[in-house]
Structures are given as structure tokens and as C-alpha cells.
Amino acid sequence: MSDIPIHYQIACVILTALFIWSFSIAREPRGWRRLFQSMFSKSETFSVNKNKVIDEALKRYGIVVAMVILVVDVSCFVLGVTDRYRDKMRNLSQEQRERLEEINKYQQSTKTNSSLP
């Protein structure tokens, strides 16, 4: 983890916490809805059908939101792991890049030649 820059580490921790929270809401929406309603809603607007619709919507959209957060979290982790390599590639001169491209072309041509029977 010491190779990953600190801003990527912080982002991954926050995104992981958001993923766990949103996934827990999606799994058990009734408890979270009741908590929210007790804090912000009046008791006169109680409706079983309305609450059931809210629970179903929380479950449906909560899973989607959790998966989007998970994809962003994994992307952030991959960006953090590859940061050193990307920084190294940015600092190459034009001549060094051309050499790398030639080496890659040569390696690809030897792979295709060796795979032929």
C-alpha cells in the first residue's frame, strides 16, 4: 500500500465505506426508511402501500448505486496502483517512446511467428 499515493488511498477508503453503506441500505431498506421517516417525516402521513413502494425503490436503485460506487472504487484502486508506471511513461522523451514502440512491435512479431505451426 505504500506504493499507492495517499490521495488514491483516501478515495478508496471513502468509496469503500460508501459502497458498504449503500449496499446495506439496498439489502435492508425497511430499517433505513423507518429511521429516515422518524427523523424527517410526520406520523400523519403513514401509508403501508406507500412505504412498500419506497422499500422496493430503495432496493432496486440502492443496488445500482452500490454497483456504480464499486466500479468507481475499483477504478480508483487501479489508477492508484498504476500511478507510478503512468508517471514514468509521461516523463519519457520522444526517442525513448519510439524505442519502446519498436521493442513492442518486435515482441509482437516474434509471438505471432512462434505461434504458427
Biopython code that builds the backbone (N, CA, C, O; Angstrom):
import numpy as np
from Bio.PDB.StructureBuilder import StructureBuilder

atoms = [
    (1, "MET", "N", (0.817, -1.200, 0.000)),
    (1, "MET", "CA", (0.000, 0.000, 0.000)),
    (1, "MET", "C", (0.859, 1.263, 0.000)),
    (1, "MET", "O", (0.363, 2.345, -0.312)),
    (2, "SER", "N", (2.130, 1.138, 0.343)),
    (2, "SER", "CA", (2.977, 2.327, 0.394)),
    (2, "SER", "C", (3.293, 2.854, -1.001)),
    (2, "SER", "O", (3.712, 4.003, -1.145)),
    (3, "ASP", "N", (3.097, 2.024, -2.036)),
    (3, "ASP", "CA", (3.355, 2.472, -3.397)),
    (3, "ASP", "C", (2.213, 3.325, -3.944)),
    (3, "ASP", "O", (2.400, 4.084, -4.896)),
    (4, "ILE", "N", (1.056, 3.202, -3.353)),
    (4, "ILE", "CA", (-0.117, 3.940, -3.822)),
    (4, "ILE", "C", (-0.118, 5.324, -3.177)),
    (4, "ILE", "O", (0.003, 5.426, -1.957)),
    (5, "PRO", "N", (-0.252, 6.391, -3.968)),
    (5, "PRO", "CA", (-0.291, 7.746, -3.399)),
    (5, "PRO", "C", (-1.450, 7.913, -2.412)),
    (5, "PRO", "O", (-2.482, 7.252, -2.523)),
    (6, "ILE", "N", (-1.258, 8.794, -1.465)),
    (6, "ILE", "CA", (-2.199, 8.951, -0.353)),
    (6, "ILE", "C", (-3.585, 9.395, -0.814)),
    (6, "ILE", "O", (-4.583, 8.974, -0.229)),
    (7, "HIS", "N", (-3.674, 10.230, -1.843)),
    (7, "HIS", "CA", (-4.998, 10.686, -2.272)),
    (7, "HIS", "C", (-5.811, 9.535, -2.877)),
    (7, "HIS", "O", (-7.036, 9.522, -2.766)),
    (8, "TYR", "N", (-5.142, 8.577, -3.510)),
    (8, "TYR", "CA", (-5.861, 7.396, -4.001)),
    (8, "TYR", "C", (-6.297, 6.506, -2.837)),
    (8, "TYR", "O", (-7.385, 5.931, -2.866)),
    (9, "GLN", "N", (-5.457, 6.395, -1.823)),
    (9, "GLN", "CA", (-5.807, 5.594, -0.656)),
    (9, "GLN", "C", (-7.021, 6.164, 0.065)),
    (9, "GLN", "O", (-7.926, 5.423, 0.448)),
    (10, "ILE", "N", (-7.039, 7.484, 0.248)),
    (10, "ILE", "CA", (-8.172, 8.136, 0.922)),
    (10, "ILE", "C", (-9.448, 7.947, 0.103)),
    (10, "ILE", "O", (-10.505, 7.636, 0.651)),
    (11, "ALA", "N", (-9.342, 8.136, -1.199)),
    (11, "ALA", "CA", (-10.517, 7.966, -2.065)),
    (11, "ALA", "C", (-11.037, 6.540, -1.991)),
    (11, "ALA", "O", (-12.249, 6.325, -1.949)),
    (12, "CYS", "N", (-10.136, 5.565, -1.973)),
    (12, "CYS", "CA", (-10.567, 4.159, -1.904)),
    (12, "CYS", "C", (-11.261, 3.858, -0.582)),
    (12, "CYS", "O", (-12.256, 3.134, -0.561)),
    (13, "VAL", "N", (-10.761, 4.393, 0.506)),
    (13, "VAL", "CA", (-11.387, 4.161, 1.814)),
    (13, "VAL", "C", (-12.784, 4.780, 1.844)),
    (13, "VAL", "O", (-13.733, 4.144, 2.302)),
    (14, "ILE", "N", (-12.914, 6.000, 1.365)),
    (14, "ILE", "CA", (-14.215, 6.675, 1.364)),
    (14, "ILE", "C", (-15.188, 5.954, 0.447)),
    (14, "ILE", "O", (-16.339, 5.732, 0.822)),
    (15, "LEU", "N", (-14.747, 5.586, -0.745)),
    (15, "LEU", "CA", (-15.629, 4.892, -1.686)),
    (15, "LEU", "C", (-16.029, 3.513, -1.173)),
    (15, "LEU", "O", (-17.159, 3.078, -1.395)),
    (16, "THR", "N", (-15.132, 2.829, -0.501)),
    (16, "THR", "CA", (-15.475, 1.523, 0.067)),
    (16, "THR", "C", (-16.522, 1.676, 1.160)),
    (16, "THR", "O", (-17.460, 0.884, 1.240)),
    (17, "ALA", "N", (-16.364, 2.693, 2.002)),
    (17, "ALA", "CA", (-17.359, 2.946, 3.049)),
    (17, "ALA", "C", (-18.718, 3.293, 2.428)),
    (17, "ALA", "O", (-19.751, 2.814, 2.896)),
    (18, "LEU", "N", (-18.721, 4.115, 1.389)),
    (18, "LEU", "CA", (-19.974, 4.447, 0.700)),
    (18, "LEU", "C", (-20.611, 3.219, 0.061)),
    (18, "LEU", "O", (-21.832, 3.065, 0.085)),
    (19, "PHE", "N", (-19.784, 2.347, -0.510)),
    (19, "PHE", "CA", (-20.311, 1.119, -1.106)),
    (19, "PHE", "C", (-20.977, 0.246, -0.043)),
    (19, "PHE", "O", (-22.091, -0.237, -0.242)),
    (20, "ILE", "N", (-20.300, 0.047, 1.075)),
    (20, "ILE", "CA", (-20.861, -0.796, 2.137)),
    (20, "ILE", "C", (-22.155, -0.198, 2.664)),
    (20, "ILE", "O", (-23.124, -0.921, 2.895)),
    (21, "TRP", "N", (-22.179, 1.115, 2.855)),
    (21, "TRP", "CA", (-23.383, 1.784, 3.367)),
    (21, "TRP", "C", (-24.535, 1.669, 2.373)),
    (21, "TRP", "O", (-25.650, 1.323, 2.763)),
    (22, "SER", "N", (-24.286, 1.950, 1.106)),
    (22, "SER", "CA", (-25.368, 1.886, 0.114)),
    (22, "SER", "C", (-25.830, 0.449, -0.105)),
    (22, "SER", "O", (-27.016, 0.216, -0.340)),
    (23, "PHE", "N", (-24.926, -0.509, -0.032)),
    (23, "PHE", "CA", (-25.332, -1.903, -0.189)),
    (23, "PHE", "C", (-26.157, -2.372, 1.006)),
    (23, "PHE", "O", (-27.095, -3.152, 0.847)),
    (24, "SER", "N", (-25.807, -1.895, 2.207)),
    (24, "SER", "CA", (-26.598, -2.277, 3.376)),
    (24, "SER", "C", (-27.993, -1.657, 3.317)),
    (24, "SER", "O", (-28.961, -2.277, 3.757)),
    (25, "ILE", "N", (-28.107, -0.466, 2.789)),
    (25, "ILE", "CA", (-29.430, 0.150, 2.605)),
    (25, "ILE", "C", (-30.236, -0.647, 1.587)),
    (25, "ILE", "O", (-31.431, -0.868, 1.780)),
    (26, "ALA", "N", (-29.599, -1.075, 0.517)),
    (26, "ALA", "CA", (-30.297, -1.835, -0.521)),
    (26, "ALA", "C", (-30.740, -3.206, -0.011)),
    (26, "ALA", "O", (-31.779, -3.715, -0.431)),
    (27, "ARG", "N", (-29.972, -3.798, 0.877)),
    (27, "ARG", "CA", (-30.338, -5.122, 1.398)),
    (27, "ARG", "C", (-31.467, -5.050, 2.407)),
    (27, "ARG", "O", (-32.361, -5.897, 2.387)),
    (28, "GLU", "N", (-31.449, -4.062, 3.286)),
    (28, "GLU", "CA", (-32.470, -3.906, 4.319)),
    (28, "GLU", "C", (-33.060, -2.494, 4.270)),
    (28, "GLU", "O", (-32.751, -1.669, 5.129)),
    (29, "PRO", "N", (-33.904, -2.209, 3.276)),
    (29, "PRO", "CA", (-34.398, -0.829, 3.120)),
    (29, "PRO", "C", (-35.408, -0.427, 4.192)),
    (29, "PRO", "O", (-35.541, 0.761, 4.487)),
    (30, "ARG", "N", (-36.118, -1.380, 4.777)),
    (30, "ARG", "CA", (-37.169, -1.042, 5.739)),
    (30, "ARG", "C", (-36.614, -0.317, 6.966)),
    (30, "ARG", "O", (-37.178, 0.687, 7.402)),
    (31, "GLY", "N", (-35.538, -0.808, 7.508)),
    (31, "GLY", "CA", (-34.942, -0.167, 8.685)),
    (31, "GLY", "C", (-34.442, 1.230, 8.394)),
    (31, "GLY", "O", (-34.622, 2.142, 9.201)),
    (32, "TRP", "N", (-33.816, 1.400, 7.248)),
    (32, "TRP", "CA", (-33.299, 2.719, 6.884)),
    (32, "TRP", "C", (-34.445, 3.689, 6.582)),
    (32, "TRP", "O", (-34.370, 4.870, 6.923)),
    (33, "ARG", "N", (-35.514, 3.181, 5.935)),
    (33, "ARG", "CA", (-36.668, 4.041, 5.661)),
    (33, "ARG", "C", (-37.315, 4.481, 6.960)),
    (33, "ARG", "O", (-37.680, 5.647, 7.111)),
    (34, "ARG", "N", (-37.458, 3.561, 7.893)),
    (34, "ARG", "CA", (-38.062, 3.922, 9.185)),
    (34, "ARG", "C", (-37.219, 4.948, 9.924)),
    (34, "ARG", "O", (-37.759, 5.881, 10.517)),
    (35, "LEU", "N", (-35.914, 4.788, 9.897)),
    (35, "LEU", "CA", (-35.029, 5.762, 10.544)),
    (35, "LEU", "C", (-35.196, 7.134, 9.901)),
    (35, "LEU", "O", (-35.318, 8.138, 10.602)),
    (36, "PHE", "N", (-35.203, 7.180, 8.588)),
    (36, "PHE", "CA", (-35.363, 8.441, 7.879)),
    (36, "PHE", "C", (-36.724, 9.065, 8.182)),
    (36, "PHE", "O", (-36.819, 10.265, 8.440)),
    (37, "GLN", "N", (-37.786, 8.237, 8.150)),
    (37, "GLN", "CA", (-39.122, 8.765, 8.413)),
    (37, "GLN", "C", (-39.260, 9.252, 9.846)),
    (37, "GLN", "O", (-39.947, 10.244, 10.088)),
    (38, "SER", "N", (-38.637, 8.595, 10.787)),
    (38, "SER", "CA", (-38.739, 9.040, 12.178)),
    (38, "SER", "C", (-38.025, 10.366, 12.392)),
    (38, "SER", "O", (-38.395, 11.142, 13.273)),
    (39, "MET", "N", (-37.003, 10.624, 11.588)),
    (39, "MET", "CA", (-36.250, 11.865, 11.744)),
    (39, "MET", "C", (-36.882, 13.034, 10.987)),
    (39, "MET", "O", (-36.848, 14.166, 11.469)),
    (40, "PHE", "N", (-37.458, 12.779, 9.813)),
    (40, "PHE", "CA", (-37.863, 13.867, 8.942)),
    (40, "PHE", "C", (-39.335, 13.903, 8.563)),
    (40, "PHE", "O", (-39.795, 14.903, 8.012)),
    (41, "SER", "N", (-40.075, 12.861, 8.836)),
    (41, "SER", "CA", (-41.451, 12.793, 8.367)),
    (41, "SER", "C", (-42.425, 12.910, 9.535)),
    (41, "SER", "O", (-42.100, 12.594, 10.679)),
    (42, "LYS", "N", (-43.622, 13.372, 9.210)),
    (42, "LYS", "CA", (-44.672, 13.451, 10.219)),
    (42, "LYS", "C", (-45.383, 12.104, 10.305)),
    (42, "LYS", "O", (-45.470, 11.384, 9.310)),
    (43, "SER", "N", (-45.884, 11.764, 11.474)),
    (43, "SER", "CA", (-46.523, 10.464, 11.657)),
    (43, "SER", "C", (-47.904, 10.405, 11.005)),
    (43, "SER", "O", (-48.464, 9.319, 10.856)),
    (44, "GLU", "N", (-48.458, 11.546, 10.615)),
    (44, "GLU", "CA", (-49.787, 11.542, 9.992)),
    (44, "GLU", "C", (-49.765, 11.029, 8.561)),
    (44, "GLU", "O", (-50.809, 10.645, 8.033)),
    (45, "THR", "N", (-48.614, 11.013, 7.929)),
    (45, "THR", "CA", (-48.534, 10.611, 6.523)),
    (45, "THR", "C", (-48.178, 9.134, 6.385)),
    (45, "THR", "O", (-47.551, 8.753, 5.397)),
    (46, "PHE", "N", (-48.553, 8.305, 7.331)),
    (46, "PHE", "CA", (-48.230, 6.884, 7.309)),
    (46, "PHE", "C", (-49.133, 6.142, 6.336)),
    (46, "PHE", "O", (-50.357, 6.254, 6.412)),
    (47, "SER", "N", (-48.532, 5.381, 5.418)),
    (47, "SER", "CA", (-49.283, 4.583, 4.454)),
    (47, "SER", "C", (-48.493, 3.306, 4.170)),
    (47, "SER", "O", (-47.328, 3.362, 3.775)),
    (48, "VAL", "N", (-49.134, 2.161, 4.374)),
    (48, "VAL", "CA", (-48.449, 0.884, 4.180)),
    (48, "VAL", "C", (-48.048, 0.700, 2.720)),
    (48, "VAL", "O", (-46.928, 0.279, 2.432)),
    (49, "ASN", "N", (-48.952, 1.012, 1.803)),
    (49, "ASN", "CA", (-48.648, 0.841, 0.372)),
    (49, "ASN", "C", (-47.520, 1.766, -0.075)),
    (49, "ASN", "O", (-46.629, 1.367, -0.825)),
    (50, "LYS", "N", (-47.577, 3.004, 0.400)),
    (50, "LYS", "CA", (-46.534, 3.955, 0.034)),
    (50, "LYS", "C", (-45.180, 3.494, 0.580)),
    (50, "LYS", "O", (-44.161, 3.601, -0.103)),
    (51, "ASN", "N", (-45.176, 2.989, 1.797)),
    (51, "ASN", "CA", (-43.925, 2.517, 2.388)),
    (51, "ASN", "C", (-43.381, 1.292, 1.655)),
    (51, "ASN", "O", (-42.167, 1.140, 1.516)),
    (52, "LYS", "N", (-44.263, 0.427, 1.189)),
    (52, "LYS", "CA", (-43.830, -0.742, 0.432)),
    (52, "LYS", "C", (-43.198, -0.321, -0.893)),
    (52, "LYS", "O", (-42.184, -0.880, -1.309)),
    (53, "VAL", "N", (-43.794, 0.652, -1.544)),
    (53, "VAL", "CA", (-43.239, 1.169, -2.806)),
    (53, "VAL", "C", (-41.872, 1.802, -2.556)),
    (53, "VAL", "O", (-40.945, 1.623, -3.346)),
    (54, "ILE", "N", (-41.753, 2.537, -1.461)),
    (54, "ILE", "CA", (-40.467, 3.159, -1.123)),
    (54, "ILE", "C", (-39.415, 2.087, -0.872)),
    (54, "ILE", "O", (-38.282, 2.207, -1.337)),
    (55, "ASP", "N", (-39.785, 1.036, -0.134)),
    (55, "ASP", "CA", (-38.836, -0.047, 0.144)),
    (55, "ASP", "C", (-38.375, -0.731, -1.135)),
    (55, "ASP", "O", (-37.190, -1.028, -1.284)),
    (56, "GLU", "N", (-39.290, -0.983, -2.051)),
    (56, "GLU", "CA", (-38.928, -1.622, -3.317)),
    (56, "GLU", "C", (-38.024, -0.723, -4.154)),
    (56, "GLU", "O", (-37.080, -1.199, -4.784)),
    (57, "ALA", "N", (-38.312, 0.567, -4.160)),
    (57, "ALA", "CA", (-37.477, 1.504, -4.926)),
    (57, "ALA", "C", (-36.081, 1.603, -4.307)),
    (57, "ALA", "O", (-35.081, 1.652, -5.023)),
    (58, "LEU", "N", (-36.021, 1.633, -2.983)),
    (58, "LEU", "CA", (-34.710, 1.673, -2.330)),
    (58, "LEU", "C", (-33.889, 0.436, -2.665)),
    (58, "LEU", "O", (-32.681, 0.527, -2.884)),
    (59, "LYS", "N", (-34.537, -0.705, -2.702)),
    (59, "LYS", "CA", (-33.831, -1.936, -3.019)),
    (59, "LYS", "C", (-33.332, -1.920, -4.463)),
    (59, "LYS", "O", (-32.182, -2.271, -4.732)),
    (60, "ARG", "N", (-34.196, -1.514, -5.386)),
    (60, "ARG", "CA", (-33.846, -1.516, -6.805)),
    (60, "ARG", "C", (-32.731, -0.520, -7.100)),
    (60, "ARG", "O", (-31.720, -0.881, -7.703)),
    (61, "TYR", "N", (-32.906, 0.717, -6.685)),
    (61, "TYR", "CA", (-31.920, 1.748, -7.009)),
    (61, "TYR", "C", (-30.689, 1.670, -6.111)),
    (61, "TYR", "O", (-29.601, 2.090, -6.507)),
    (62, "GLY", "N", (-30.858, 1.133, -4.901)),
    (62, "GLY", "CA", (-29.719, 1.001, -3.998)),
    (62, "GLY", "C", (-28.664, 0.055, -4.541)),
    (62, "GLY", "O", (-27.468, 0.314, -4.415)),
    (63, "ILE", "N", (-29.102, -1.034, -5.143)),
    (63, "ILE", "CA", (-28.161, -1.983, -5.739)),
    (63, "ILE", "C", (-27.407, -1.333, -6.896)),
    (63, "ILE", "O", (-26.195, -1.505, -7.028)),
    (64, "VAL", "N", (-28.123, -0.592, -7.727)),
    (64, "VAL", "CA", (-27.481, 0.077, -8.870)),
    (64, "VAL", "C", (-26.456, 1.099, -8.378)),
    (64, "VAL", "O", (-25.336, 1.157, -8.886)),
    (65, "VAL", "N", (-26.840, 1.892, -7.401)),
    (65, "VAL", "CA", (-25.923, 2.901, -6.859)),
    (65, "VAL", "C", (-24.711, 2.226, -6.223)),
    (65, "VAL", "O", (-23.583, 2.685, -6.401)),
    (66, "ALA", "N", (-24.935, 1.143, -5.485)),
    (66, "ALA", "CA", (-23.825, 0.429, -4.854)),
    (66, "ALA", "C", (-22.867, -0.120, -5.899)),
    (66, "ALA", "O", (-21.652, -0.058, -5.712)),
    (67, "MET", "N", (-23.387, -0.651, -6.989)),
    (67, "MET", "CA", (-22.513, -1.205, -8.028)),
    (67, "MET", "C", (-21.734, -0.109, -8.753)),
    (67, "MET", "O", (-20.574, -0.311, -9.114)),
    (68, "VAL", "N", (-22.355, 1.040, -8.967)),
    (68, "VAL", "CA", (-21.638, 2.163, -9.592)),
    (68, "VAL", "C", (-20.504, 2.621, -8.676)),
    (68, "VAL", "O", (-19.396, 2.884, -9.141)),
    (69, "ILE", "N", (-20.780, 2.713, -7.382)),
    (69, "ILE", "CA", (-19.739, 3.108, -6.428)),
    (69, "ILE", "C", (-18.622, 2.071, -6.410)),
    (69, "ILE", "O", (-17.448, 2.431, -6.316)),
    (70, "LEU", "N", (-18.969, 0.797, -6.499)),
    (70, "LEU", "CA", (-17.959, -0.255, -6.517)),
    (70, "LEU", "C", (-17.068, -0.142, -7.757)),
    (70, "LEU", "O", (-15.853, -0.311, -7.659)),
    (71, "VAL", "N", (-17.650, 0.136, -8.904)),
    (71, "VAL", "CA", (-16.862, 0.286, -10.133)),
    (71, "VAL", "C", (-15.913, 1.479, -10.008)),
    (71, "VAL", "O", (-14.751, 1.394, -10.404)),
    (72, "VAL", "N", (-16.402, 2.577, -9.464)),
    (72, "VAL", "CA", (-15.548, 3.755, -9.278)),
    (72, "VAL", "C", (-14.443, 3.444, -8.272)),
    (72, "VAL", "O", (-13.305, 3.883, -8.445)),
    (73, "ASP", "N", (-14.769, 2.693, -7.227)),
    (73, "ASP", "CA", (-13.784, 2.314, -6.216)),
    (73, "ASP", "C", (-12.679, 1.456, -6.820)),
    (73, "ASP", "O", (-11.499, 1.705, -6.574)),
    (74, "VAL", "N", (-13.045, 0.458, -7.601)),
    (74, "VAL", "CA", (-12.048, -0.407, -8.238)),
    (74, "VAL", "C", (-11.219, 0.391, -9.247)),
    (74, "VAL", "O", (-10.008, 0.194, -9.349)),
    (75, "SER", "N", (-11.864, 1.283, -9.987)),
    (75, "SER", "CA", (-11.120, 2.127, -10.941)),
    (75, "SER", "C", (-10.113, 3.006, -10.221)),
    (75, "SER", "O", (-8.983, 3.173, -10.679)),
    (76, "CYS", "N", (-10.521, 3.561, -9.106)),
    (76, "CYS", "CA", (-9.619, 4.401, -8.307)),
    (76, "CYS", "C", (-8.440, 3.577, -7.796)),
    (76, "CYS", "O", (-7.304, 4.052, -7.799)),
    (77, "PHE", "N", (-8.701, 2.359, -7.363)),
    (77, "PHE", "CA", (-7.632, 1.488, -6.891)),
    (77, "PHE", "C", (-6.649, 1.169, -8.019)),
    (77, "PHE", "O", (-5.435, 1.210, -7.818)),
    (78, "VAL", "N", (-7.168, 0.857, -9.189)),
    (78, "VAL", "CA", (-6.302, 0.546, -10.333)),
    (78, "VAL", "C", (-5.484, 1.774, -10.730)),
    (78, "VAL", "O", (-4.299, 1.658, -11.042)),
    (79, "LEU", "N", (-6.111, 2.941, -10.716)),
    (79, "LEU", "CA", (-5.363, 4.165, -11.016)),
    (79, "LEU", "C", (-4.248, 4.394, -9.999)),
    (79, "LEU", "O", (-3.157, 4.837, -10.358)),
    (80, "GLY", "N", (-4.521, 4.093, -8.738)),
    (80, "GLY", "CA", (-3.500, 4.250, -7.708)),
    (80, "GLY", "C", (-2.347, 3.278, -7.879)),
    (80, "GLY", "O", (-1.186, 3.648, -7.704)),
    (81, "VAL", "N", (-2.660, 2.046, -8.218)),
    (81, "VAL", "CA", (-1.613, 1.038, -8.400)),
    (81, "VAL", "C", (-0.758, 1.356, -9.624)),
    (81, "VAL", "O", (0.455, 1.146, -9.597)),
    (82, "THR", "N", (-1.361, 1.852, -10.680)),
    (82, "THR", "CA", (-0.620, 2.127, -11.913)),
    (82, "THR", "C", (-0.073, 3.555, -11.980)),
    (82, "THR", "O", (0.473, 3.954, -13.009)),
    (83, "ASP", "N", (-0.207, 4.316, -10.918)),
    (83, "ASP", "CA", (0.223, 5.715, -10.931)),
    (83, "ASP", "C", (1.718, 5.848, -11.208)),
    (83, "ASP", "O", (2.132, 6.695, -12.000)),
    (84, "ARG", "N", (2.515, 5.026, -10.565)),
    (84, "ARG", "CA", (3.964, 5.112, -10.753)),
    (84, "ARG", "C", (4.345, 4.819, -12.207)),
    (84, "ARG", "O", (5.180, 5.515, -12.783)),
    (85, "TYR", "N", (3.739, 3.798, -12.796)),
    (85, "TYR", "CA", (4.031, 3.438, -14.190)),
    (85, "TYR", "C", (3.582, 4.551, -15.136)),
    (85, "TYR", "O", (4.313, 4.914, -16.057)),
    (86, "ARG", "N", (2.376, 5.099, -14.910)),
    (86, "ARG", "CA", (1.885, 6.169, -15.788)),
    (86, "ARG", "C", (2.751, 7.412, -15.674)),
    (86, "ARG", "O", (2.983, 8.104, -16.666)),
    (87, "ASP", "N", (3.232, 7.699, -14.469)),
    (87, "ASP", "CA", (4.108, 8.856, -14.275)),
    (87, "ASP", "C", (5.436, 8.638, -15.000)),
    (87, "ASP", "O", (5.980, 9.563, -15.603)),
    (88, "LYS", "N", (5.944, 7.428, -14.939)),
    (88, "LYS", "CA", (7.192, 7.102, -15.625)),
    (88, "LYS", "C", (7.034, 7.242, -17.138)),
    (88, "LYS", "O", (7.931, 7.744, -17.815)),
    (89, "MET", "N", (5.888, 6.796, -17.668)),
    (89, "MET", "CA", (5.658, 6.884, -19.112)),
    (89, "MET", "C", (5.493, 8.337, -19.575)),
    (89, "MET", "O", (5.859, 8.676, -20.700)),
    (90, "ARG", "N", (4.943, 9.188, -18.710)),
    (90, "ARG", "CA", (4.779, 10.605, -19.067)),
    (90, "ARG", "C", (6.122, 11.305, -19.200)),
    (90, "ARG", "O", (6.263, 12.239, -19.990)),
    (91, "ASN", "N", (7.113, 10.856, -18.428)),
    (91, "ASN", "CA", (8.409, 11.536, -18.391)),
    (91, "ASN", "C", (9.387, 11.033, -19.451)),
    (91, "ASN", "O", (10.530, 11.490, -19.493)),
    (92, "LEU", "N", (8.967, 10.105, -20.303)),
    (92, "LEU", "CA", (9.852, 9.612, -21.357)),
    (92, "LEU", "C", (9.994, 10.641, -22.482)),
    (92, "LEU", "O", (9.060, 11.379, -22.796)),
    (93, "SER", "N", (11.164, 10.666, -23.066)),
    (93, "SER", "CA", (11.366, 11.543, -24.225)),
    (93, "SER", "C", (10.777, 10.870, -25.461)),
    (93, "SER", "O", (10.401, 9.698, -25.420)),
    (94, "GLN", "N", (10.703, 11.613, -26.548)),
    (94, "GLN", "CA", (10.148, 11.086, -27.791)),
    (94, "GLN", "C", (10.993, 9.921, -28.310)),
    (94, "GLN", "O", (10.453, 8.935, -28.810)),
    (95, "GLU", "N", (12.307, 10.036, -28.191)),
    (95, "GLU", "CA", (13.202, 8.976, -28.655)),
    (95, "GLU", "C", (13.001, 7.690, -27.840)),
    (95, "GLU", "O", (13.012, 6.594, -28.400)),
    (96, "GLN", "N", (12.818, 7.822, -26.530)),
    (96, "GLN", "CA", (12.595, 6.645, -25.682)),
    (96, "GLN", "C", (11.255, 5.982, -26.002)),
    (96, "GLN", "O", (11.137, 4.757, -25.970)),
    (97, "ARG", "N", (10.264, 6.788, -26.307)),
    (97, "ARG", "CA", (8.956, 6.229, -26.677)),
    (97, "ARG", "C", (9.042, 5.448, -27.985)),
    (97, "ARG", "O", (8.457, 4.372, -28.115)),
    (98, "GLU", "N", (9.769, 5.994, -28.944)),
    (98, "GLU", "CA", (9.938, 5.308, -30.229)),
    (98, "GLU", "C", (10.657, 3.977, -30.045)),
    (98, "GLU", "O", (10.303, 2.987, -30.684)),
    (99, "ARG", "N", (11.669, 3.948, -29.173)),
    (99, "ARG", "CA", (12.369, 2.693, -28.888)),
    (99, "ARG", "C", (11.426, 1.668, -28.272)),
    (99, "ARG", "O", (11.444, 0.497, -28.650)),
    (100, "LEU", "N", (10.616, 2.100, -27.336)),
    (100, "LEU", "CA", (9.650, 1.194, -26.711)),
    (100, "LEU", "C", (8.665, 0.644, -27.724)),
    (100, "LEU", "O", (8.323, -0.538, -27.685)),
    (101, "GLU", "N", (8.205, 1.499, -28.634)),
    (101, "GLU", "CA", (7.281, 1.040, -29.674)),
    (101, "GLU", "C", (7.947, 0.006, -30.583)),
    (101, "GLU", "O", (7.318, -0.984, -30.958)),
    (102, "GLU", "N", (9.215, 0.228, -30.940)),
    (102, "GLU", "CA", (9.935, -0.736, -31.766)),
    (102, "GLU", "C", (10.110, -2.064, -31.041)),
    (102, "GLU", "O", (9.952, -3.125, -31.645)),
    (103, "ILE", "N", (10.434, -2.015, -29.761)),
    (103, "ILE", "CA", (10.594, -3.242, -28.977)),
    (103, "ILE", "C", (9.262, -3.991, -28.898)),
    (103, "ILE", "O", (9.225, -5.214, -29.030)),
    (104, "ASN", "N", (8.182, -3.259, -28.685)),
    (104, "ASN", "CA", (6.860, -3.899, -28.620)),
    (104, "ASN", "C", (6.482, -4.529, -29.955)),
    (104, "ASN", "O", (5.936, -5.632, -29.984)),
    (105, "LYS", "N", (6.767, -3.840, -31.061)),
    (105, "LYS", "CA", (6.478, -4.403, -32.384)),
    (105, "LYS", "C", (7.285, -5.676, -32.616)),
    (105, "LYS", "O", (6.763, -6.659, -33.141)),
    (106, "TYR", "N", (8.546, -5.658, -32.228)),
    (106, "TYR", "CA", (9.396, -6.833, -32.408)),
    (106, "TYR", "C", (8.882, -8.003, -31.572)),
    (106, "TYR", "O", (8.831, -9.136, -32.050)),
    (107, "GLN", "N", (8.501, -7.730, -30.325)),
    (107, "GLN", "CA", (7.988, -8.792, -29.453)),
    (107, "GLN", "C", (6.683, -9.360, -29.992)),
    (107, "GLN", "O", (6.456, -10.568, -29.915)),
    (108, "GLN", "N", (5.832, -8.516, -30.531)),
    (108, "GLN", "CA", (4.565, -8.996, -31.095)),
    (108, "GLN", "C", (4.806, -9.840, -32.341)),
    (108, "GLN", "O", (4.128, -10.843, -32.559)),
    (109, "SER", "N", (5.774, -9.429, -33.155)),
    (109, "SER", "CA", (6.054, -10.216, -34.366)),
    (109, "SER", "C", (6.673, -11.560, -34.010)),
    (109, "SER", "O", (6.385, -12.554, -34.677)),
    (110, "THR", "N", (7.502, -11.624, -32.998)),
    (110, "THR", "CA", (8.067, -12.921, -32.596)),
    (110, "THR", "C", (7.006, -13.810, -31.966)),
    (110, "THR", "O", (7.077, -15.030, -32.114)),
    (111, "LYS", "N", (6.038, -13.252, -31.278)),
    (111, "LYS", "CA", (4.943, -14.048, -30.714)),
    (111, "LYS", "C", (4.092, -14.649, -31.811)),
    (111, "LYS", "O", (3.708, -15.816, -31.723)),
    (112, "THR", "N", (3.788, -13.875, -32.849)),
    (112, "THR", "CA", (2.954, -14.391, -33.933)),
    (112, "THR", "C", (3.716, -15.430, -34.740)),
    (112, "THR", "O", (3.113, -16.399, -35.202)),
    (113, "ASN", "N", (5.020, -15.260, -34.926)),
    (113, "ASN", "CA", (5.825, -16.242, -35.659)),
    (113, "ASN", "C", (5.975, -17.539, -34.875)),
    (113, "ASN", "O", (5.969, -18.620, -35.464)),
    (114, "SER", "N", (6.108, -17.449, -33.573)),
    (114, "SER", "CA", (6.270, -18.657, -32.763)),
    (114, "SER", "C", (4.953, -19.415, -32.606)),
    (114, "SER", "O", (4.971, -20.618, -32.344)),
    (115, "SER", "N", (3.827, -18.748, -32.757)),
    (115, "SER", "CA", (2.538, -19.415, -32.608)),
    (115, "SER", "C", (2.129, -20.153, -33.878)),
    (115, "SER", "O", (1.213, -20.974, -33.843)),
    (116, "LEU", "N", (2.794, -19.873, -35.000)),
    (116, "LEU", "CA", (2.497, -20.587, -36.248)),
    (116, "LEU", "C", (3.068, -22.000, -36.187)),
    (116, "LEU", "O", (4.151, -22.201, -35.637)),
    (117, "PRO", "N", (2.344, -23.004, -36.756)),
    (117, "PRO", "CA", (2.860, -24.395, -36.706)),
    (117, "PRO", "C", (4.015, -24.640, -37.637)),
    (117, "PRO", "O", (4.537, -25.753, -37.694)),
]
sb = StructureBuilder()
sb.init_structure("model")
sb.init_model(0)
sb.init_chain("A")
sb.init_seg("    ")
for serial, (resi, resn, name, xyz) in enumerate(atoms, 1):
    if name == "N":
        sb.init_residue(resn, " ", resi, " ")
    sb.init_atom(name, np.array(xyz, "f"), 0.0, 1.0, " ", f" {name:<3s}", serial, name[0])
structure = sb.get_structure()
